[in-house]
Amino acid sequence: MRQGSLVLAAAACLIAGCGGQGSTSDSSTSIDDVTDQASLDKLVEAAKEEGQVVWYTSVPSERADEIAKMFTAEYDIEVVVQRSGGEDLLQKFLLEEEAGRVQNDVLTLSDPAAFISLKQDDVLTCFVPRNFDSVLEYARDDDGCWIATRMNAYVIAYNTKEVTDPPTGFDDLLDPKFAGDLAYINPSFSSGSLIVTAGLANDKGWEWFEQLAESKPFVVKGNNDTMQTVVTGERGIATFVNSTYVSEAKAEGQPVEWVFPEDGIYLIPAPSAVIAEAPHPAAGKLLADFLLTDEVQQVMVDDGNYAAMEDFPAPEGQPEIDEMKRLEVDYDKLAGESKDVRDQFSSTVESAS
């Protein structure tokens, strides 16, 4: 089935002229599937001619820079990293794409729904890296148009000095005793928070958010800012935050702890995709391939994220994927409702805070 879908994807890309522009476009767009050393060598040669790759990513800054250095050391190709919140990056990319001035080659953010929409709009290049078959099935597009780089577990975090009886599940967060002590990541900035918000709205209804609004949560820009809010004690509890940020704070000896909600876990794929009009199409494909090497996947695990590939252990102190209750999100539905979710959250929660 995989080969059939790849033939269709390759044909579609040839018709649409996918793969960007430049002197290496013909050689790079012909490589839609890295199947052997010869195809990898050909891709490396084309990427080296381009000499640079631009990566828009929501991977934490230090980790993104580390991966960029690893890639440069391996291939002697410069990586220009632009890091921000997922929704912020998505809007930047969409504005550039609409203007016909695409600046990046690879896009990485925690929003599968966004990539479903981007695929429908024909702005992605379908490309299958070497380790495609090892990626969790629900964390990849069948045609290779987007493939998860890591998996983000969204947990409750709290300051152990400020909170002695932490919430254990979603409804506990609505307890009046936590009023004025909650932080919530803005889904208009963070794609991960957008997914969690959409999932909760589906599972609990917007009535849950109406009750949350009564507690006057502090709506914070992103994961890093949210954890800083909890670490300093400005707010005692982060309603949901990417576990990698909690893992990092714990490793630094900060007074924080996590709760894996008894209701279940939103385990969100963070896809990467090569952009159809990428200025450096071959280098973009090579970076996409590199993100699924064992070395990079281990970096993700060491940083507190779950690997996108099977047979990697869970991050230290966190449950294995098959031991947790993974909450489903309808990404196809969300692909057409993202703006509605952001607007509803703003009118329900932000306006009341």
C-alpha positions as CSV (number, residue, x, y, z in Angstrom):
1,M,0.0,0.0,0.0
2,R,2.9,2.3,0.8
3,Q,4.5,2.1,-2.6
4,G,1.1,2.7,-4.4
5,S,0.5,5.8,-2.3
6,L,4.0,7.0,-3.0
7,V,3.6,6.6,-6.8
8,L,0.4,8.7,-6.6
9,A,2.1,11.3,-4.4
10,A,5.1,11.5,-6.7
11,A,2.8,11.9,-9.7
12,A,0.8,14.7,-7.9
13,C,4.0,16.5,-7.1
14,L,5.3,16.3,-10.7
15,I,2.0,17.7,-11.9
16,A,1.9,20.5,-9.3
17,G,5.6,21.3,-9.7
18,C,6.3,20.5,-6.0
19,G,9.8,20.8,-4.6
20,G,10.8,24.4,-4.9
21,Q,13.1,26.1,-7.3
22,G,16.8,26.5,-8.0
23,S,19.6,24.6,-9.8
24,T,19.1,21.4,-7.8
25,S,15.3,21.2,-8.1
26,D,15.3,18.5,-10.8
27,S,17.6,16.2,-8.9
28,S,16.1,16.8,-5.5
29,T,12.4,16.5,-6.6
30,S,13.2,13.1,-8.2
31,I,14.1,11.7,-4.8
32,D,10.7,11.2,-3.1
33,D,11.7,8.1,-1.2
34,V,15.1,7.4,0.4
35,T,15.3,3.6,-0.1
36,D,19.0,2.9,-0.3
37,Q,22.5,4.4,0.1
38,A,22.5,5.5,-3.5
39,S,19.4,7.6,-3.2
40,L,20.7,9.1,0.1
41,D,24.0,9.9,-1.5
42,K,22.2,11.7,-4.4
43,L,20.1,13.7,-2.0
44,V,23.2,14.7,0.1
45,E,25.0,15.8,-3.1
46,A,22.0,18.0,-4.1
47,A,21.7,19.4,-0.6
48,K,25.4,20.3,-0.4
49,E,25.0,22.3,-3.6
50,E,22.3,24.3,-1.9
51,G,24.4,24.8,1.1
52,Q,21.7,25.8,3.6
53,V,18.4,24.7,5.1
54,V,15.9,27.0,6.9
55,W,13.9,25.3,9.7
56,Y,10.8,26.8,11.3
57,T,10.3,24.8,14.5
58,S,8.5,24.8,17.8
59,V,11.1,22.4,19.3
60,P,12.6,24.1,22.4
61,S,15.4,26.5,21.5
62,E,18.3,24.7,23.0
63,R,17.3,21.4,21.6
64,A,16.6,22.8,18.1
65,D,20.1,24.4,18.1
66,E,21.6,21.1,19.3
67,I,20.0,19.2,16.4
68,A,21.0,21.9,13.9
69,K,24.7,21.5,15.1
70,M,24.4,17.7,14.7
71,F,23.1,18.1,11.2
72,T,25.9,20.5,10.2
73,A,28.5,18.3,11.7
74,E,27.1,15.3,9.7
75,Y,26.6,17.1,6.3
76,D,28.5,20.4,6.5
77,I,25.3,22.3,5.6
78,E,24.2,25.4,7.6
79,V,20.9,25.2,9.4
80,V,19.1,28.5,10.0
81,V,16.7,27.9,12.9
82,Q,13.7,30.1,13.5
83,R,12.0,29.0,16.7
84,S,8.6,30.1,18.2
85,G,5.3,28.8,19.3
86,G,3.6,26.5,16.8
87,E,0.6,28.7,16.0
88,D,2.8,31.8,15.7
89,L,5.1,30.0,13.3
90,L,2.2,28.6,11.3
91,Q,0.7,32.1,10.8
92,K,4.2,33.4,9.7
93,F,4.5,30.6,7.2
94,L,1.0,31.1,5.8
95,L,1.5,34.8,5.3
96,E,4.8,34.2,3.5
97,E,3.2,31.4,1.4
98,E,0.2,33.5,0.4
99,A,2.6,36.3,-0.7
100,G,4.5,33.9,-2.8
101,R,7.7,34.4,-0.7
102,V,8.3,31.1,1.1
103,Q,11.4,31.5,3.3
104,N,11.6,28.1,5.0
105,D,12.3,24.5,3.8
106,V,11.0,22.5,6.8
107,L,8.2,23.2,9.2
108,T,7.9,21.5,12.5
109,L,5.1,22.1,15.0
110,S,2.7,20.2,17.2
111,D,-0.4,20.5,15.1
112,P,-1.3,17.5,12.9
113,A,-4.6,19.3,11.9
114,A,-2.6,22.1,10.4
115,F,-0.6,19.7,8.3
116,I,-3.8,18.0,7.1
117,S,-4.9,21.4,5.8
118,L,-1.5,22.3,4.3
119,K,-1.6,19.0,2.4
120,Q,-5.1,19.7,1.1
121,D,-3.8,23.1,-0.1
122,D,-0.9,21.4,-2.0
123,V,1.8,23.4,-0.2
124,L,3.7,20.3,1.1
125,T,6.2,18.0,-0.7
126,C,5.5,14.3,-0.1
127,F,8.8,12.7,1.0
128,V,9.5,9.4,2.7
129,P,12.7,9.2,4.8
130,R,14.6,6.1,5.6
131,N,12.8,5.3,8.9
132,F,9.3,6.1,7.7
133,D,8.0,2.5,8.5
134,S,9.3,2.8,12.1
135,V,7.2,5.9,12.9
136,L,4.0,5.3,15.0
137,E,1.2,4.7,12.5
138,Y,-1.1,7.5,14.0
139,A,1.9,9.9,13.8
140,R,2.4,10.1,10.1
141,D,0.7,10.8,6.8
142,D,0.3,7.7,4.6
143,D,1.9,9.6,1.7
144,G,4.8,11.0,3.7
145,C,3.5,14.6,3.4
146,W,4.0,15.0,7.1
147,I,5.7,12.8,9.7
148,A,6.0,13.3,13.4
149,T,9.4,14.2,14.8
150,R,8.4,13.7,18.4
151,M,5.4,13.0,20.6
152,N,4.3,15.6,23.2
153,A,2.6,14.4,26.4
154,Y,0.5,17.2,28.0
155,V,0.5,17.0,31.7
156,I,-0.6,19.0,34.7
157,A,2.4,20.7,36.5
158,Y,2.5,22.3,39.9
159,N,4.8,24.0,42.3
160,T,5.4,21.6,45.2
161,K,6.0,24.5,47.7
162,E,2.7,26.2,46.8
163,V,0.4,23.3,46.2
164,T,0.2,20.4,48.7
165,D,-3.0,18.7,47.3
166,P,-2.6,18.8,43.5
167,P,-5.3,18.1,41.1
168,T,-5.3,14.5,39.7
169,G,-7.7,15.0,36.8
170,F,-9.4,17.5,34.5
171,D,-12.4,18.2,36.8
172,D,-10.1,18.7,39.8
173,L,-8.8,21.8,38.0
174,L,-12.2,23.4,38.4
175,D,-12.2,23.2,42.2
176,P,-12.7,26.7,43.6
177,K,-9.7,26.2,45.9
178,F,-7.5,26.6,42.8
179,A,-9.1,29.9,41.8
180,G,-6.5,32.5,40.9
181,D,-3.7,29.9,40.9
182,L,-4.0,28.4,37.4
183,A,-2.0,29.1,34.3
184,Y,-3.2,28.1,30.8
185,I,-1.2,28.2,27.6
186,N,-2.8,30.4,24.9
187,P,-4.0,28.2,22.0
188,S,-3.6,31.2,19.7
189,F,0.2,31.0,20.3
190,S,0.8,27.3,21.0
191,S,-0.3,24.6,18.6
192,G,-0.1,22.0,21.3
193,S,-2.4,24.0,23.5
194,L,-4.8,24.3,20.6
195,I,-5.0,20.6,20.3
196,V,-5.5,20.1,24.0
197,T,-8.2,22.8,24.0
198,A,-10.0,21.2,21.1
199,G,-9.8,17.8,22.7
200,L,-11.2,19.1,26.0
201,A,-13.9,21.0,24.2
202,N,-14.9,17.8,22.5
203,D,-14.6,15.5,25.5
204,K,-15.9,17.8,28.2
205,G,-17.8,20.5,26.3
206,W,-17.3,24.3,26.4
207,E,-19.1,24.2,29.7
208,W,-15.9,23.0,31.2
209,F,-14.1,26.1,30.0
210,E,-16.9,28.3,31.3
211,Q,-16.3,26.8,34.7
212,L,-12.5,27.2,34.2
213,A,-13.1,30.9,33.4
214,E,-14.6,31.4,36.9
215,S,-11.2,30.6,38.3
216,K,-9.6,33.5,36.4
217,P,-6.7,31.5,34.9
218,F,-3.6,33.4,33.8
219,V,-3.4,32.9,30.0
220,V,0.3,32.6,29.2
221,K,2.0,32.8,25.8
222,G,3.7,29.4,25.6
223,N,5.1,26.3,27.4
224,N,8.3,28.0,28.6
225,D,6.5,31.0,30.0
226,T,4.0,28.8,31.7
227,M,6.6,26.8,33.4
228,Q,8.4,29.9,34.5
229,T,5.1,31.1,36.0
230,V,4.8,27.9,38.0
231,V,8.5,27.7,39.0
232,T,8.5,31.2,40.4
233,G,5.2,30.5,42.2
234,E,3.3,33.3,40.4
235,R,0.8,30.6,39.7
236,G,0.8,27.2,41.5
237,I,-0.6,25.1,38.7
238,A,-0.1,24.8,34.9
239,T,-3.4,23.2,33.7
240,F,-1.5,21.6,30.8
241,V,2.1,21.8,29.7
242,N,4.4,19.7,27.5
243,S,6.1,17.2,29.8
244,T,9.6,18.1,28.4
245,Y,9.4,21.5,30.1
246,V,8.5,19.9,33.4
247,S,11.3,17.3,32.9
248,E,13.8,20.1,32.3
249,A,12.6,22.0,35.4
250,K,12.8,18.9,37.6
251,A,16.3,18.2,36.3
252,E,17.4,21.7,37.4
253,G,16.1,21.0,40.9
254,Q,13.1,23.4,40.6
255,P,10.2,22.8,43.1
256,V,7.9,21.3,40.4
257,E,6.1,18.0,39.8
258,W,3.9,16.6,37.2
259,V,0.5,14.8,37.2
260,F,-0.4,12.5,34.4
261,P,-4.2,13.1,34.5
262,E,-6.3,10.1,35.5
263,D,-8.7,10.9,32.7
264,G,-6.0,10.1,30.2
265,I,-3.2,11.9,28.2
266,Y,-3.3,14.0,25.1
267,L,-0.2,12.6,23.4
268,I,0.2,14.9,20.4
269,P,2.4,14.2,17.4
270,A,4.7,17.1,16.4
271,P,5.0,16.7,12.6
272,S,7.6,17.9,10.3
273,A,7.1,18.6,6.6
274,V,9.1,19.7,3.6
275,I,7.6,22.8,1.9
276,A,6.6,22.5,-1.7
277,E,8.1,25.9,-2.7
278,A,11.2,25.4,-0.4
279,P,14.1,27.6,-1.5
280,H,16.4,24.6,-0.6
281,P,14.3,21.5,-1.5
282,A,17.0,18.9,-1.3
283,A,18.4,20.2,2.0
284,G,14.9,20.3,3.4
285,K,14.4,16.6,2.5
286,L,17.7,15.8,4.0
287,L,16.9,17.5,7.3
288,A,13.5,15.7,7.3
289,D,15.4,12.4,7.0
290,F,17.9,13.4,9.7
291,L,15.1,14.2,12.2
292,L,14.2,10.5,12.2
293,T,17.6,9.1,12.8
294,D,18.2,7.2,16.0
295,E,20.5,10.0,17.2
296,V,17.9,12.7,17.0
297,Q,15.1,10.5,18.3
298,Q,17.3,9.8,21.4
299,V,17.8,13.5,21.8
300,M,14.0,13.9,21.9
301,V,13.7,11.2,24.6
302,D,16.6,12.6,26.7
303,D,14.8,16.0,26.5
304,G,11.7,14.5,28.0
305,N,9.7,14.0,24.9
306,Y,8.4,10.7,23.5
307,A,10.1,9.5,20.3
308,A,8.1,9.4,17.1
309,M,9.5,6.0,16.3
310,E,8.7,2.7,17.8
311,D,11.1,0.7,20.1
312,F,12.3,3.8,21.9
313,P,11.8,3.8,25.7
314,A,9.7,6.5,27.4
315,P,11.5,9.5,28.8
316,E,12.8,9.1,32.3
317,G,10.1,9.1,35.0
318,Q,7.3,9.0,32.5
319,P,5.0,6.0,31.6
320,E,5.5,4.0,28.5
321,I,3.0,4.8,25.7
322,D,1.3,1.4,25.9
323,E,0.8,1.9,29.7
324,M,-1.1,5.2,29.4
325,K,-4.7,6.0,28.3
326,R,-4.1,8.0,25.1
327,L,-7.0,10.4,24.4
328,E,-8.0,10.6,20.8
329,V,-8.3,13.9,18.9
330,D,-10.1,14.1,15.6
331,Y,-7.5,16.0,13.6
332,D,-9.5,15.9,10.4
333,K,-12.3,17.7,12.1
334,L,-10.0,20.1,13.8
335,A,-8.4,21.0,10.5
336,G,-11.6,22.9,9.6
337,E,-12.3,24.2,13.0
338,S,-9.0,25.6,14.4
339,K,-10.1,29.2,14.1
340,D,-13.4,28.5,15.8
341,V,-11.6,26.8,18.7
342,R,-9.2,29.7,19.2
343,D,-12.1,32.3,19.0
344,Q,-14.3,30.3,21.4
345,F,-11.5,30.0,23.9
346,S,-10.8,33.7,23.7
347,S,-14.4,34.7,24.2
348,T,-15.0,32.1,27.0
349,V,-11.8,32.2,29.0
350,E,-9.6,35.2,28.0
351,S,-12.3,37.7,28.1
352,A,-13.2,36.6,31.6
353,S,-9.7,36.6,33.0
